[in-house]
Amino acid sequence: MTETHATISPGAPVFPAGRYGRRRAPGGKRRRTLLAALALLALVATLTVISVRLYRQYGDPVYDAQVITYTNITDKQVLVDFRVTVPAGGSAVCVLRARDRAGAEVGREQVTVTADPGDRHVTTQHRLATTARPFIGEVLRCLPPS
């Protein structure tokens, strides 16, 4: 007479071939974790490179402009008073823009401003010519002169 054991013998269970699909090798989770960590590191490095590049292109805090007021609005012009922060005694090229009530651009001009020796702030006023009646006068950006 043969005896059938109801308990599983100590050790790895033996499954019939092809019945339960492919068995995963031990240590596979460790490999996936390592690949996920490497992918995350590559993503962080890529985003860092992109952000540094964009900061260099658009985010120089040395050249900062603030509109004080825009007045004297007529069908052909707007008078924009603005303040620019530049390096001490330096200059900047600023782009001014006027828009109408609908938001369409009706005037744009580049203006060069220069600070007095030792000063970092320039307050200036510029008359911006427009093609229609403006609603607002803005300083889009200021950059170092080329």
C-alpha positions, 0 to 999 in steps of 0.5 A: 500500500502507498501512503499519501502525505497531506502535508507539504514537505519542507522546501520549495513546492513543486508545481505541475509544468505549464499549469500555473504560468511562468514562475518569477525568479527570486530577487525580481522586486529588487531589480524593479526598485533599482530601475525605478530609482534610476529612472527617477534620478534621470528625471530629476537630472533632466528637470534640473538641467531644463530649469537652470537653462530657463532661469538663465534665459528668463529669470535674471533677477538683476534686471527687474522692472516695475510699472509705476503708472501709465497716464496721458492715454490718447488714441495715439500714445500712452505715457509709461512711468517705470522703475528698473533694477540694474547692476550698479551703474549699468544699463538695460534694454526694456520692452514696453507694450501697450494693449487695448481693452480687448487685449490686442497689442497696439504698441511695442517698443524697446527702450534703453535705460542707464543708471547713474554711476553707483545707482542700481535703480532707474526711474524713467518715463517713456511715451509709447506710440500706439496704433489705436487707443490703449487701455494699459501700458506694460513693461514686458521684460528688461535684459542686459544690453547686447 
